[in-house]
Amino acid sequence: MVEISDQDLAHAKKRWREERAERPVPNAVRFDSASERVIVDFTNGASFMFPARALEGLELATAAQLAEVELLGETGLHWESLDLDYTVTGLMSGIFGSKTFMEAQSRGGKSRSLAKSAASRANGAKGGRPKKAAKP
């Protein structure tokens, strides 16, 4: 068993405080109802924002539920009534849900349906997409 002296512990805590002071740390979070975005503010004055409904579990949330967002320590976001947590690092890396959810989101306009096919045919009957103007 490794024993850690009080001096080692004090040195480690000092190093942690110095490293923490050099990196931006989330210090506030809020939901902007006008843009429907969650905004995370950092100690260095920077902000990170994302569309709230792009997150798995928030797609059908009410504005009141979205506004319940709170900072979970210095690393996460939490919605109590939805029992939902995300890490700030994950969100900043573009991880907005499970692998299945993310794959479904990336398919987006690539999906096919009877309605989409019918709309495409109707547009084609009108002459389709206009041609681009010739470059001078």
N, CA, C and O atoms as a GROMACS GRO file, in nm:
protein
  544
    1MET      N    1   0.084  -0.118   0.000
    1MET     CA    2   0.000   0.000   0.000
    1MET      C    3   0.089   0.125   0.000
    1MET      O    4   0.186   0.133   0.075
    2VAL      N    5   0.056   0.222  -0.083
    2VAL     CA    6   0.132   0.345  -0.094
    2VAL      C    7   0.075   0.448   0.002
    2VAL      O    8  -0.046   0.472   0.004
    3GLU      N    9   0.162   0.507   0.081
    3GLU     CA   10   0.117   0.611   0.173
    3GLU      C   11   0.150   0.747   0.114
    3GLU      O   12   0.257   0.768   0.058
    4ILE      N   13   0.056   0.838   0.128
    4ILE     CA   14   0.074   0.974   0.078
    4ILE      C   15   0.089   1.065   0.199
    4ILE      O   16   0.004   1.066   0.288
    5SER      N   17   0.196   1.139   0.200
    5SER     CA   18   0.220   1.229   0.314
    5SER      C   19   0.135   1.355   0.299
    5SER      O   20   0.084   1.385   0.191
    6ASP      N   21   0.120   1.427   0.407
    6ASP     CA   22   0.048   1.554   0.404
    6ASP      C   23   0.114   1.651   0.308
    6ASP      O   24   0.046   1.729   0.240
    7GLN      N   25   0.246   1.647   0.302
    7GLN     CA   26   0.322   1.734   0.213
    7GLN      C   27   0.292   1.699   0.066
    7GLN      O   28   0.274   1.788  -0.016
    8ASP      N   29   0.287   1.568   0.034
    8ASP     CA   30   0.254   1.524  -0.102
    8ASP      C   31   0.114   1.569  -0.140
    8ASP      O   32   0.090   1.615  -0.252
    9LEU      N   33   0.021   1.555  -0.047
    9LEU     CA   34  -0.118   1.594  -0.072
    9LEU      C   35  -0.127   1.744  -0.095
    9LEU      O   36  -0.195   1.789  -0.187
   10ALA      N   37  -0.061   1.822  -0.013
   10ALA     CA   38  -0.063   1.968  -0.027
   10ALA      C   39  -0.003   2.009  -0.161
   10ALA      O   40  -0.054   2.100  -0.227
   11HIS      N   41   0.106   1.942  -0.201
   11HIS     CA   42   0.170   1.972  -0.330
   11HIS      C   43   0.076   1.938  -0.446
   11HIS      O   44   0.066   2.015  -0.542
   12ALA      N   45   0.008   1.826  -0.437
   12ALA     CA   46  -0.085   1.785  -0.543
   12ALA      C   47  -0.201   1.883  -0.553
   12ALA      O   48  -0.243   1.918  -0.664
   13LYS      N   49  -0.254   1.928  -0.440
   13LYS     CA   50  -0.364   2.025  -0.440
   13LYS      C   51  -0.320   2.158  -0.501
   13LYS      O   52  -0.395   2.220  -0.576
   14LYS      N   53  -0.198   2.200  -0.469
   14LYS     CA   54  -0.144   2.324  -0.526
   14LYS      C   55  -0.130   2.313  -0.677
   14LYS      O   56  -0.167   2.405  -0.751
   15ARG      N   57  -0.079   2.200  -0.724
   15ARG     CA   58  -0.064   2.176  -0.868
   15ARG      C   59  -0.201   2.177  -0.937
   15ARG      O   60  -0.215   2.233  -1.046
   16TRP      N   61  -0.300   2.116  -0.873
   16TRP     CA   62  -0.436   2.112  -0.930
   16TRP      C   63  -0.491   2.254  -0.941
   16TRP      O   64  -0.549   2.288  -1.045
   17ARG      N   65  -0.476   2.337  -0.838
   17ARG     CA   66  -0.526   2.475  -0.841
   17ARG      C   67  -0.458   2.555  -0.953
   17ARG      O   68  -0.523   2.634  -1.022
   18GLU      N   69  -0.327   2.535  -0.970
   18GLU     CA   70  -0.254   2.606  -1.075
   18GLU      C   71  -0.301   2.563  -1.214
   18GLU      O   72  -0.321   2.647  -1.302
   19GLU      N   73  -0.318   2.433  -1.233
   19GLU     CA   74  -0.366   2.383  -1.364
   19GLU      C   75  -0.508   2.432  -1.391
   19GLU      O   76  -0.539   2.471  -1.504
   20ARG      N   77  -0.593   2.430  -1.291
   20ARG     CA   78  -0.733   2.473  -1.305
   20ARG      C   79  -0.739   2.621  -1.342
   20ARG      O   80  -0.822   2.661  -1.423
   21ALA      N   81  -0.651   2.702  -1.283
   21ALA     CA   82  -0.650   2.846  -1.310
   21ALA      C   83  -0.612   2.876  -1.455
   21ALA      O   84  -0.646   2.982  -1.506
   22GLU      N   85  -0.543   2.784  -1.521
   22GLU     CA   86  -0.498   2.807  -1.658
   22GLU      C   87  -0.598   2.761  -1.764
   22GLU      O   88  -0.579   2.790  -1.882
   23ARG      N   89  -0.702   2.691  -1.724
   23ARG     CA   90  -0.798   2.643  -1.824
   23ARG      C   91  -0.936   2.700  -1.797
   23ARG      O   92  -0.972   2.726  -1.682
   24PRO      N   93  -1.014   2.720  -1.904
   24PRO     CA   94  -1.150   2.771  -1.885
   24PRO      C   95  -1.237   2.665  -1.817
   24PRO      O   96  -1.229   2.546  -1.849
   25VAL      N   97  -1.318   2.710  -1.724
   25VAL     CA   98  -1.405   2.622  -1.648
   25VAL      C   99  -1.548   2.673  -1.662
   25VAL      O  100  -1.571   2.794  -1.649
   26PRO      N  101  -1.644   2.585  -1.689
   26PRO     CA  102  -1.784   2.631  -1.694
   26PRO      C  103  -1.824   2.691  -1.559
   26PRO      O  104  -1.800   2.631  -1.454
   27ASN      N  105  -1.887   2.809  -1.563
   27ASN     CA  106  -1.930   2.870  -1.438
   27ASN      C  107  -2.078   2.909  -1.438
   27ASN      O  108  -2.130   2.952  -1.335
   28ALA      N  109  -2.146   2.894  -1.551
   28ALA     CA  110  -2.289   2.924  -1.557
   28ALA      C  111  -2.350   2.857  -1.680
   28ALA      O  112  -2.281   2.831  -1.778
   29VAL      N  113  -2.480   2.828  -1.671
   29VAL     CA  114  -2.552   2.772  -1.785
   29VAL      C  115  -2.694   2.828  -1.782
   29VAL      O  116  -2.751   2.851  -1.676
   30ARG      N  117  -2.749   2.849  -1.900
   30ARG     CA  118  -2.886   2.900  -1.909
   30ARG      C  119  -2.949   2.855  -2.040
   30ARG      O  120  -2.879   2.819  -2.135
   31PHE      N  121  -3.081   2.857  -2.043
   31PHE     CA  122  -3.156   2.826  -2.165
   31PHE      C  123  -3.210   2.957  -2.220
   31PHE      O  124  -3.278   3.031  -2.148
   32ASP      N  125  -3.179   2.987  -2.346
   32ASP     CA  126  -3.231   3.107  -2.411
   32ASP      C  127  -3.355   3.067  -2.489
   32ASP      O  128  -3.346   3.000  -2.592
   33SER      N  129  -3.471   3.108  -2.439
   33SER     CA  130  -3.597   3.063  -2.500
   33SER      C  131  -3.618   3.121  -2.640
   33SER      O  132  -3.683   3.057  -2.723
   34ALA      N  133  -3.566   3.239  -2.668
   34ALA     CA  134  -3.584   3.300  -2.800
   34ALA      C  135  -3.517   3.217  -2.910
   34ALA      O  136  -3.575   3.198  -3.017
   35SER      N  137  -3.396   3.168  -2.883
   35SER     CA  138  -3.324   3.090  -2.984
   35SER      C  139  -3.334   2.939  -2.959
   35SER      O  140  -3.288   2.859  -3.040
   36GLU      N  141  -3.393   2.902  -2.845
   36GLU     CA  142  -3.403   2.762  -2.802
   36GLU      C  143  -3.265   2.696  -2.796
   36GLU      O  144  -3.248   2.580  -2.835
   37ARG      N  145  -3.167   2.771  -2.746
   37ARG     CA  146  -3.031   2.720  -2.730
   37ARG      C  147  -2.992   2.720  -2.583
   37ARG      O  148  -3.037   2.803  -2.504
   38VAL      N  149  -2.908   2.624  -2.548
   38VAL     CA  150  -2.848   2.620  -2.416
   38VAL      C  151  -2.713   2.690  -2.428
   38VAL      O  152  -2.637   2.664  -2.522
   39ILE      N  153  -2.683   2.778  -2.335
   39ILE     CA  154  -2.559   2.855  -2.338
   39ILE      C  155  -2.480   2.825  -2.212
   39ILE      O  156  -2.528   2.843  -2.100
   40VAL      N  157  -2.355   2.780  -2.232
   40VAL     CA  158  -2.264   2.752  -2.121
   40VAL      C  159  -2.159   2.862  -2.122
   40VAL      O  160  -2.091   2.883  -2.222
   41ASP      N  161  -2.146   2.932  -2.009
   41ASP     CA  162  -2.046   3.037  -1.995
   41ASP      C  163  -1.925   2.984  -1.919
   41ASP      O  164  -1.939   2.901  -1.829
   42PHE      N  165  -1.806   3.032  -1.957
   42PHE     CA  166  -1.682   2.988  -1.895
   42PHE      C  167  -1.614   3.102  -1.820
   42PHE      O  168  -1.643   3.220  -1.845
   43THR      N  169  -1.526   3.066  -1.731
   43THR     CA  170  -1.457   3.165  -1.647
   43THR      C  171  -1.370   3.261  -1.728
   43THR      O  172  -1.340   3.370  -1.681
   44ASN      N  173  -1.330   3.223  -1.849
   44ASN     CA  174  -1.246   3.311  -1.930
   44ASN      C  175  -1.328   3.405  -2.020
   44ASN      O  176  -1.271   3.476  -2.103
   45GLY      N  177  -1.460   3.405  -2.003
   45GLY     CA  178  -1.546   3.493  -2.082
   45GLY      C  179  -1.602   3.429  -2.208
   45GLY      O  180  -1.689   3.488  -2.273
   46ALA      N  181  -1.555   3.310  -2.243
   46ALA     CA  182  -1.605   3.241  -2.362
   46ALA      C  183  -1.741   3.176  -2.331
   46ALA      O  184  -1.775   3.153  -2.215
   47SER      N  185  -1.816   3.147  -2.436
   47SER     CA  186  -1.944   3.076  -2.422
   47SER      C  187  -1.953   2.969  -2.528
   47SER      O  188  -1.894   2.981  -2.636
   48PHE      N  189  -2.027   2.866  -2.497
   48PHE     CA  190  -2.055   2.757  -2.591
   48PHE      C  191  -2.206   2.741  -2.594
   48PHE      O  192  -2.270   2.733  -2.489
   49MET      N  193  -2.264   2.737  -2.714
   49MET     CA  194  -2.409   2.720  -2.722
   49MET      C  195  -2.444   2.613  -2.822
   49MET      O  196  -2.370   2.586  -2.916
   50PHE      N  197  -2.560   2.551  -2.800
   50PHE     CA  198  -2.606   2.445  -2.888
   50PHE      C  199  -2.759   2.443  -2.886
   50PHE      O  200  -2.820   2.486  -2.788
   51PRO      N  201  -2.820   2.394  -2.995
   51PRO     CA  202  -2.966   2.385  -2.999
   51PRO      C  203  -3.015   2.279  -2.900
   51PRO      O  204  -2.978   2.162  -2.911
   52ALA      N  205  -3.096   2.318  -2.805
   52ALA     CA  206  -3.139   2.228  -2.698
   52ALA      C  207  -3.208   2.103  -2.752
   52ALA      O  208  -3.184   1.993  -2.702
   53ARG      N  209  -3.292   2.118  -2.851
   53ARG     CA  210  -3.370   2.004  -2.901
   53ARG      C  211  -3.287   1.908  -2.986
   53ARG      O  212  -3.337   1.805  -3.031
   54ALA      N  213  -3.160   1.941  -3.010
   54ALA     CA  214  -3.071   1.850  -3.083
   54ALA      C  215  -3.020   1.739  -2.993
   54ALA      O  216  -2.962   1.642  -3.042
   55LEU      N  217  -3.040   1.752  -2.861
   55LEU     CA  218  -2.993   1.650  -2.768
   55LEU      C  219  -3.097   1.541  -2.749
   55LEU      O  220  -3.216   1.567  -2.737
   56GLU      N  221  -3.048   1.418  -2.747
   56GLU     CA  222  -3.136   1.304  -2.721
   56GLU      C  223  -3.196   1.321  -2.581
   56GLU      O  224  -3.124   1.340  -2.484
   57GLY      N  225  -3.327   1.314  -2.574
   57GLY     CA  226  -3.397   1.331  -2.446
   57GLY      C  227  -3.457   1.469  -2.430
   57GLY      O  228  -3.540   1.490  -2.341
   58LEU      N  229  -3.417   1.563  -2.514
   58LEU     CA  230  -3.471   1.699  -2.506
   58LEU      C  231  -3.558   1.734  -2.626
   58LEU      O  232  -3.615   1.843  -2.632
   59GLU      N  233  -3.570   1.643  -2.722
   59GLU     CA  234  -3.643   1.673  -2.846
   59GLU      C  235  -3.786   1.718  -2.820
   59GLU      O  236  -3.836   1.808  -2.887
   60LEU      N  237  -3.853   1.657  -2.723
   60LEU     CA  238  -3.994   1.688  -2.696
   60LEU      C  239  -4.015   1.762  -2.565
   60LEU      O  240  -4.128   1.777  -2.520
   61ALA      N  241  -3.908   1.807  -2.503
   61ALA     CA  242  -3.917   1.877  -2.374
   61ALA      C  243  -3.988   2.011  -2.390
   61ALA      O  244  -3.979   2.075  -2.495
   62THR      N  245  -4.057   2.052  -2.287
   62THR     CA  246  -4.122   2.183  -2.288
   62THR      C  247  -4.016   2.290  -2.263
   62THR      O  248  -3.906   2.260  -2.217
   63ALA      N  249  -4.051   2.414  -2.293
   63ALA     CA  250  -3.958   2.525  -2.267
   63ALA      C  251  -3.926   2.533  -2.118
   63ALA      O  252  -3.812   2.563  -2.081
   64ALA      N  253  -4.024   2.508  -2.033
   64ALA     CA  254  -4.002   2.511  -1.888
   64ALA      C  255  -3.902   2.402  -1.847
   64ALA      O  256  -3.816   2.426  -1.762
   65GLN      N  257  -3.914   2.284  -1.906
   65GLN     CA  258  -3.820   2.176  -1.874
   65GLN      C  259  -3.679   2.211  -1.923
   65GLN      O  260  -3.581   2.186  -1.853
   66LEU      N  261  -3.669   2.268  -2.042
   66LEU     CA  262  -3.538   2.306  -2.095
   66LEU      C  263  -3.472   2.412  -2.007
   66LEU      O  264  -3.350   2.413  -1.992
   67ALA      N  265  -3.553   2.501  -1.950
   67ALA     CA  266  -3.500   2.608  -1.865
   67ALA      C  267  -3.450   2.557  -1.731
   67ALA      O  268  -3.383   2.630  -1.659
   68GLU      N  269  -3.480   2.434  -1.696
   68GLU     CA  270  -3.435   2.376  -1.568
   68GLU      C  271  -3.288   2.336  -1.570
   68GLU      O  272  -3.237   2.288  -1.468
   69VAL      N  273  -3.218   2.356  -1.680
   69VAL     CA  274  -3.079   2.313  -1.692
   69VAL      C  275  -2.995   2.374  -1.580
   69VAL      O  276  -3.009   2.492  -1.546
   70GLU      N  277  -2.907   2.292  -1.523
   70GLU     CA  278  -2.818   2.340  -1.419
   70GLU      C  279  -2.679   2.281  -1.440
   70GLU      O  280  -2.663   2.174  -1.499
   71LEU      N  281  -2.581   2.352  -1.389
   71LEU     CA  282  -2.443   2.307  -1.397
   71LEU      C  283  -2.421   2.199  -1.292
   71LEU      O  284  -2.455   2.217  -1.175
   72LEU      N  285  -2.365   2.089  -1.334
   72LEU     CA  286  -2.336   1.977  -1.246
   72LEU      C  287  -2.186   1.978  -1.220
   72LEU      O  288  -2.108   1.926  -1.300
   73GLY      N  289  -2.145   2.036  -1.108
   73GLY     CA  290  -2.003   2.053  -1.082
   73GLY      C  291  -1.943   2.146  -1.185
   73GLY      O  292  -2.001   2.249  -1.219
   74GLU      N  293  -1.826   2.110  -1.235
   74GLU     CA  294  -1.760   2.189  -1.339
   74GLU      C  295  -1.756   2.115  -1.471
   74GLU      O  296  -1.693   2.161  -1.566
   75THR      N  297  -1.824   2.001  -1.477
   75THR     CA  298  -1.807   1.918  -1.596
   75THR      C  299  -1.936   1.880  -1.667
   75THR      O  300  -1.931   1.832  -1.780
   76GLY      N  301  -2.051   1.900  -1.605
   76GLY     CA  302  -2.172   1.848  -1.666
   76GLY      C  303  -2.291   1.941  -1.660
   76GLY      O  304  -2.291   2.042  -1.589
   77LEU      N  305  -2.393   1.904  -1.738
   77LEU     CA  306  -2.523   1.971  -1.738
   77LEU      C  307  -2.627   1.871  -1.693
   77LEU      O  308  -2.617   1.752  -1.723
   78HIS      N  309  -2.728   1.919  -1.619
   78HIS     CA  310  -2.828   1.830  -1.562
   78HIS      C  311  -2.967   1.891  -1.576
   78HIS      O  312  -2.987   2.010  -1.552
   79TRP      N  313  -3.063   1.807  -1.616
   79TRP     CA  314  -3.204   1.843  -1.620
   79TRP      C  315  -3.276   1.750  -1.522
   79TRP      O  316  -3.298   1.633  -1.554
   80GLU      N  317  -3.311   1.801  -1.405
   80GLU     CA  318  -3.366   1.719  -1.296
   80GLU      C  319  -3.496   1.648  -1.337
   80GLU      O  320  -3.506   1.526  -1.321
   81SER      N  321  -3.595   1.721  -1.388
   81SER     CA  322  -3.725   1.660  -1.417
   81SER      C  323  -3.718   1.558  -1.530
   81SER      O  324  -3.805   1.471  -1.541
   82LEU      N  325  -3.616   1.568  -1.613
   82LEU     CA  326  -3.599   1.474  -1.724
   82LEU      C  327  -3.499   1.363  -1.690
   82LEU      O  328  -3.479   1.270  -1.768
   83ASP      N  329  -3.436   1.374  -1.573
   83ASP     CA  330  -3.332   1.279  -1.529
   83ASP      C  331  -3.229   1.260  -1.640
   83ASP      O  332  -3.202   1.148  -1.684
   84LEU      N  333  -3.173   1.372  -1.685
   84LEU     CA  334  -3.084   1.372  -1.801
   84LEU      C  335  -2.956   1.448  -1.769
   84LEU      O  336  -2.960   1.558  -1.714
   85ASP      N  337  -2.843   1.388  -1.805
   85ASP     CA  338  -2.712   1.449  -1.783
   85ASP      C  339  -2.628   1.440  -1.909
   85ASP      O  340  -2.633   1.342  -1.982
   86TYR      N  341  -2.550   1.545  -1.933
   86TYR     CA  342  -2.452   1.547  -2.043
   86TYR      C  343  -2.324   1.611  -1.991
   86TYR      O  344  -2.328   1.699  -1.905
   87THR      N  345  -2.210   1.566  -2.045
   87THR     CA  346  -2.085   1.632  -2.009
   87THR      C  347  -2.061   1.748  -2.105
   87THR      O  348  -2.094   1.740  -2.224
   88VAL      N  349  -2.005   1.855  -2.054
   88VAL     CA  350  -1.975   1.971  -2.137
   88VAL      C  351  -1.873   1.931  -2.244
   88VAL      O  352  -1.885   1.971  -2.359
   89THR      N  353  -1.773   1.853  -2.205
   89THR     CA  354  -1.672   1.808  -2.301
   89THR      C  355  -1.735   1.728  -2.414
   89THR      O  356  -1.700   1.747  -2.530
   90GLY      N  357  -1.826   1.638  -2.381
   90GLY     CA  358  -1.894   1.558  -2.483
   90GLY      C  359  -1.974   1.645  -2.578
   90GLY      O  360  -1.968   1.625  -2.700
   91LEU      N  361  -2.048   1.741  -2.524
   91LEU     CA  362  -2.127   1.830  -2.608
   91LEU      C  363  -2.037   1.912  -2.701
   91LEU      O  364  -2.069   1.931  -2.818
   92MET      N  365  -1.926   1.960  -2.646
   92MET     CA  366  -1.834   2.039  -2.728
   92MET      C  367  -1.768   1.953  -2.836
   92MET      O  368  -1.717   2.005  -2.935
   93SER      N  369  -1.768   1.821  -2.816
   93SER     CA  370  -1.714   1.729  -2.916
   93SER      C  371  -1.822   1.684  -3.014
   93SER      O  372  -1.795   1.604  -3.103
   94GLY      N  373  -1.944   1.734  -2.996
   94GLY     CA  374  -2.052   1.701  -3.089
   94GLY      C  375  -2.128   1.575  -3.053
   94GLY      O  376  -2.199   1.520  -3.136
   95ILE      N  377  -2.113   1.527  -2.930
   95ILE     CA  378  -2.185   1.406  -2.887
   95ILE      C  379  -2.316   1.452  -2.824
   95ILE      O  380  -2.319   1.499  -2.710
   96PHE      N  381  -2.424   1.437  -2.901
   96PHE     CA  382  -2.555   1.485  -2.858
   96PHE      C  383  -2.650   1.371  -2.822
   96PHE      O  384  -2.770   1.393  -2.808
   97GLY      N  385  -2.598   1.251  -2.806
   97GLY     CA  386  -2.681   1.138  -2.768
   97GLY      C  387  -2.610   1.007  -2.794
   97GLY      O  388  -2.489   1.003  -2.815
   98SER      N  389  -2.689   0.899  -2.791
   98SER     CA  390  -2.634   0.765  -2.813
   98SER      C  391  -2.589   0.750  -2.958
   98SER      O  392  -2.622   0.832  -3.044
   99LYS      N  393  -2.514   0.645  -2.985
   99LYS     CA  394  -2.465   0.620  -3.121
   99LYS      C  395  -2.583   0.604  -3.218
   99LYS      O  396  -2.579   0.656  -3.329
  100THR      N  397  -2.686   0.532  -3.175
  100THR     CA  398  -2.805   0.511  -3.259
  100THR      C  399  -2.872   0.644  -3.290
  100THR      O  400  -2.910   0.670  -3.404
  101PHE      N  401  -2.887   0.729  -3.188
  101PHE     CA  402  -2.950   0.860  -3.205
  101PHE      C  403  -2.868   0.946  -3.301
  101PHE      O  404  -2.923   1.009  -3.391
  102MET      N  405  -2.736   0.947  -3.282
  102MET     CA  406  -2.648   1.028  -3.366
  102MET      C  407  -2.652   0.982  -3.512
  102MET      O  408  -2.651   1.064  -3.603
  103GLU      N  409  -2.656   0.851  -3.534
  103GLU     CA  410  -2.663   0.799  -3.670
  103GLU      C  411  -2.795   0.838  -3.736
  103GLU      O  412  -2.798   0.873  -3.854
  104ALA      N  413  -2.904   0.831  -3.660
  104ALA     CA  414  -3.034   0.870  -3.714
  104ALA      C  415  -3.035   1.019  -3.750
  104ALA      O  416  -3.092   1.057  -3.852
  105GLN      N  417  -2.971   1.102  -3.666
  105GLN     CA  418  -2.965   1.246  -3.693
  105GLN      C  419  -2.884   1.273  -3.819
  105GLN      O  420  -2.920   1.362  -3.897
  106SER      N  421  -2.776   1.199  -3.840
  106SER     CA  422  -2.691   1.225  -3.957
  106SER      C  423  -2.759   1.184  -4.086
  106SER      O  424  -2.726   1.236  -4.192
  107ARG      N  425  -2.853   1.091  -4.078
  107ARG     CA  426  -2.924   1.050  -4.200
  107ARG      C  427  -3.015   1.162  -4.249
  107ARG      O  428  -3.027   1.185  -4.369
  108GLY      N  429  -3.079   1.231  -4.157
  108GLY     CA  430  -3.163   1.347  -4.186
  108GLY      C  431  -3.226   1.347  -4.323
  108GLY      O  432  -3.319   1.270  -4.348
  109GLY      N  433  -3.179   1.432  -4.414
  109GLY     CA  434  -3.235   1.448  -4.548
  109GLY      C  435  -3.214   1.330  -4.639
  109GLY      O  436  -3.270   1.324  -4.748
  110LYS      N  437  -3.132   1.234  -4.597
  110LYS     CA  438  -3.108   1.115  -4.679
  110LYS      C  439  -3.221   1.014  -4.668
  110LYS      O  440  -3.227   0.918  -4.746
  111SER      N  441  -3.310   1.036  -4.572
  111SER     CA  442  -3.419   0.940  -4.552
  111SER      C  443  -3.515   0.942  -4.671
  111SER      O  444  -3.526   1.043  -4.741
  112ARG      N  445  -3.582   0.832  -4.692
  112ARG     CA  446  -3.678   0.820  -4.802
  112ARG      C  447  -3.815   0.788  -4.745
  112ARG      O  448  -3.829   0.708  -4.653
  113SER      N  449  -3.915   0.851  -4.801
  113SER     CA  450  -4.052   0.823  -4.761
  113SER      C  451  -4.141   0.842  -4.884
  113SER      O  452  -4.099   0.900  -4.984
  114LEU      N  453  -4.263   0.793  -4.875
  114LEU     CA  454  -4.358   0.811  -4.986
  114LEU      C  455  -4.385   0.959  -5.008
  114LEU      O  456  -4.393   1.005  -5.123
  115ALA      N  457  -4.400   1.034  -4.900
  115ALA     CA  458  -4.427   1.178  -4.912
  115ALA      C  459  -4.310   1.251  -4.978
  115ALA      O  460  -4.331   1.338  -5.062
  116LYS      N  461  -4.189   1.215  -4.940
  116LYS     CA  462  -4.072   1.280  -4.998
  116LYS      C  463  -4.059   1.246  -5.147
  116LYS      O  464  -4.027   1.333  -5.228
  117SER      N  465  -4.085   1.121  -5.183
  117SER     CA  466  -4.079   1.080  -5.323
  117SER      C  467  -4.186   1.153  -5.405
  117SER      O  468  -4.159   1.197  -5.517
  118ALA      N  469  -4.307   1.165  -5.350
  118ALA     CA  470  -4.415   1.233  -5.420
  118ALA      C  471  -4.382   1.380  -5.440
  118ALA      O  472  -4.408   1.436  -5.547
  119ALA      N  473  -4.324   1.444  -5.339
  119ALA     CA  474  -4.287   1.585  -5.351
  119ALA      C  475  -4.178   1.603  -5.456
  119ALA      O  476  -4.178   1.700  -5.530
  120SER      N  477  -4.085   1.509  -5.461
  120SER     CA  478  -3.978   1.516  -5.560
  120SER      C  479  -4.034   1.503  -5.702
  120SER      O  480  -3.993   1.575  -5.793
  121ARG      N  481  -4.128   1.410  -5.720
  121ARG     CA  482  -4.191   1.394  -5.852
  121ARG      C  483  -4.269   1.518  -5.891
  121ARG      O  484  -4.264   1.562  -6.006
  122ALA      N  485  -4.342   1.577  -5.795
  122ALA     CA  486  -4.420   1.698  -5.823
  122ALA      C  487  -4.327   1.813  -5.862
  122ALA      O  488  -4.357   1.889  -5.954
  123ASN      N  489  -4.214   1.825  -5.794
  123ASN     CA  490  -4.118   1.930  -5.827
  123ASN      C  491  -4.060   1.906  -5.966
  123ASN      O  492  -4.040   2.000  -6.042
  124GLY      N  493  -4.032   1.779  -5.999
  124GLY     CA  494  -3.979   1.744  -6.131
  124GLY      C  495  -4.078   1.779  -6.241
  124GLY      O  496  -4.038   1.822  -6.349
  125ALA      N  497  -4.206   1.760  -6.214
  125ALA     CA  498  -4.310   1.790  -6.313
  125ALA      C  499  -4.316   1.940  -6.342
  125ALA      O  500  -4.361   1.982  -6.448
  126LYS      N  501  -4.270   2.021  -6.246
  126LYS     CA  502  -4.271   2.166  -6.264
  126LYS      C  503  -4.144   2.214  -6.334
  126LYS      O  504  -4.125   2.334  -6.353
  127GLY      N  505  -4.059   2.122  -6.372
  127GLY     CA  506  -3.935   2.160  -6.440
  127GLY      C  507  -3.812   2.137  -6.354
  127GLY      O  508  -3.700   2.160  -6.400
  128GLY      N  509  -3.832   2.093  -6.232
  128GLY     CA  510  -3.718   2.062  -6.146
  128GLY      C  511  -3.647   2.184  -6.094
  128GLY      O  512  -3.699   2.295  -6.096
  129ARG      N  513  -3.529   2.160  -6.048
  129ARG     CA  514  -3.446   2.266  -5.990
  129ARG      C  515  -3.399   2.359  -6.101
  129ARG      O  516  -3.359   2.313  -6.207
  130PRO      N  517  -3.404   2.492  -6.077
  130PRO     CA  518  -3.359   2.585  -6.181
  130PRO      C  519  -3.210   2.568  -6.208
  130PRO      O  520  -3.132   2.539  -6.117
  131LYS      N  521  -3.170   2.587  -6.332
  131LYS     CA  522  -3.031   2.577  -6.370
  131LYS      C  523  -2.954   2.697  -6.315
  131LYS      O  524  -3.008   2.807  -6.302
  132LYS      N  525  -2.827   2.674  -6.283
  132LYS     CA  526  -2.743   2.783  -6.234
  132LYS      C  527  -2.710   2.878  -6.349
  132LYS      O  528  -2.694   2.836  -6.464
  133ALA      N  529  -2.701   3.004  -6.316
  133ALA     CA  530  -2.667   3.105  -6.418
  133ALA      C  531  -2.523   3.082  -6.463
  133ALA      O  532  -2.437   3.044  -6.384
  134ALA      N  533  -2.498   3.105  -6.591
  134ALA     CA  534  -2.364   3.089  -6.646
  134ALA      C  535  -2.270   3.192  -6.585
  134ALA      O  536  -2.308   3.307  -6.563
  135LYS      N  537  -2.148   3.151  -6.559
  135LYS     CA  538  -2.047   3.242  -6.502
  135LYS      C  539  -1.994   3.333  -6.612
  135LYS      O  540  -1.970   3.286  -6.724
  136PRO      N  541  -1.974   3.460  -6.583
  136PRO     CA  542  -1.924   3.553  -6.687
  136PRO      C  543  -1.779   3.529  -6.720
  136PRO      O  544  -1.723   3.599  -6.804
   0.00000   0.00000   0.00000
